[in-house]
Amino acid sequence: QVQLVESGGGLVQAGGSLRLSCAASGSTFPINAMGWYRQAPGKQRELVATISRGGNTNYADSVKGRFTISRDNAKNTVYLQMNNLKPEDTAVYYCKADYLLSPYWGQGTQVTVSS
């Protein structure tokens, strides 16, 4: 079992920045891909960004050039630096980790961007 705990969400004005963190615990073997997803009210959960254990990244088109995903394998932690935030970025952000062929999810952290 892997537990994921997100932090760093909050309320920010449009154009501002936030940094999300997600710390994983309980793993015996290396964690594979990690990523961030988000879900806005009334919408389906969508991919924001993913990063492989080796550092290969993938971003949704809507966040390219504004968000940066990174990870610290020694700390089993993944980060999401979000710059130039827009009101449409408002959502609950979830951390995901792939471990031993199973996905694990965090509880989510709210990000609200005011116009």
C-alpha positions in Angstrom: 0.0 0.0 0.0 1.1 3.5 -0.8 -0.3 6.6 0.8 -0.1 10.0 -0.9 -0.5 13.3 0.9 -0.9 16.5 -1.2 -0.2 20.0 0.1 0.1 23.5 -1.3 -3.3 24.3 -2.6 -5.1 27.5 -1.8 -6.7 30.7 -3.2 -4.7 32.9 -5.6 -5.4 35.7 -7.9 -5.2 35.3 -11.7 -1.6 35.6 -12.8 -0.3 34.2 -9.5 1.6 31.1 -8.7 1.2 28.0 -6.4 3.4 25.0 -5.8 1.8 21.7 -5.0 3.6 18.8 -3.3 2.7 15.2 -3.0 4.6 12.9 -0.7 4.3 9.1 -1.0 4.9 6.7 1.9 4.6 3.0 2.5 6.4 1.8 -0.7 8.9 -1.0 -0.5 9.9 -0.9 -4.2 10.5 2.1 -6.4 7.5 4.1 -7.4 7.1 4.3 -11.2 5.3 7.2 -12.9 3.8 10.0 -10.8 1.4 12.7 -11.9 -1.1 15.3 -11.2 -4.8 15.3 -12.3 -7.6 17.8 -11.7 -11.3 17.8 -11.5 -13.4 20.9 -11.8 -17.1 21.0 -10.6 -19.3 19.2 -13.0 -16.4 18.0 -15.1 -14.4 14.7 -15.5 -11.0 14.3 -13.9 -8.3 15.2 -16.4 -4.6 14.8 -16.7 -2.5 17.8 -15.9 1.1 16.4 -16.0 3.0 13.2 -15.5 6.6 12.4 -14.9 8.4 9.0 -15.2 10.9 7.8 -12.7 13.6 8.8 -15.1 12.2 12.3 -15.5 10.3 12.2 -18.8 7.4 14.6 -18.6 4.1 15.0 -20.3 1.7 17.9 -20.1 -1.9 18.8 -21.0 -1.9 21.4 -23.8 -3.8 23.8 -21.5 -0.9 24.0 -19.0 2.1 23.8 -21.3 4.5 26.7 -20.7 2.8 27.6 -17.4 3.1 24.4 -15.2 6.2 22.4 -14.4 6.2 18.9 -12.9 9.3 17.6 -11.1 10.1 14.8 -8.6 12.6 13.8 -6.0 13.0 10.1 -6.0 14.9 10.0 -2.8 12.0 11.7 -1.0 9.3 9.9 -3.0 7.8 13.3 -3.7 6.4 14.9 -6.8 5.9 18.7 -7.3 3.8 20.9 -9.5 4.9 24.4 -10.0 2.0 26.4 -11.4 2.6 29.9 -12.8 0.4 32.4 -14.5 -2.7 30.8 -13.1 -6.0 31.3 -14.7 -9.6 31.1 -13.3 -10.1 28.0 -15.5 -7.3 26.2 -13.5 -9.7 26.2 -10.5 -10.2 22.5 -9.5 -9.3 19.9 -7.0 -5.9 18.6 -7.8 -5.1 15.0 -7.2 -1.7 13.3 -7.1 -1.3 9.8 -8.6 1.4 7.2 -8.3 1.9 4.0 -10.2 3.3 1.3 -7.9 3.6 -2.4 -8.7 1.1 -2.1 -11.6 -1.5 -0.4 -9.5 -2.6 3.3 -9.3 -2.8 5.1 -6.0 -4.5 8.4 -5.5 -4.2 11.2 -3.0 -7.1 12.8 -1.3 -6.9 16.0 -3.4 -6.1 19.6 -2.7 -8.3 22.6 -3.7 -6.8 25.2 -6.0 -9.0 28.3 -6.6 -8.0 31.1 -8.9 -10.0 34.3 -8.7 -10.3 36.7 -11.6 
